[in-house]
Amino acid sequence: QELVQLHQEALSLREACYLPAQLKKKSSMLTKFLDQEGGRLKLEKHLRGREVVAKLYRSVAQQAPECQAIAGRVKTDMDAAFANLQQLQAQHQR
């Protein structure tokens, strides 16, 4: 009798733990998906910034060639920052 009661209690405890574990697993997968999506949006935002800097560089070359060296440094720094961001994202996805 006591053994049957203990077995029923163990089954009810197992069922009580199953749902929270399943919810935790599903929420973990959802969080991972949303994190990846946010990373893509962040990458796209930086890519647009890089395009703006390239456009600025071309405008400076046409309108103020004496400042082209400064614009070139900005463009180089932006390219390096973008490459660094891509590298960090690749490491994060592993």
Salt bridges, closest charged atoms under 4 A:
ASP35 OD2 - HIS92 NE2 2.84
GLU37 OE1 - ARG40 NH1 2.60
ASP79 OD1 - ARG50 NE 2.87
ASP79 OD2 - LYS75 NZ 3.47
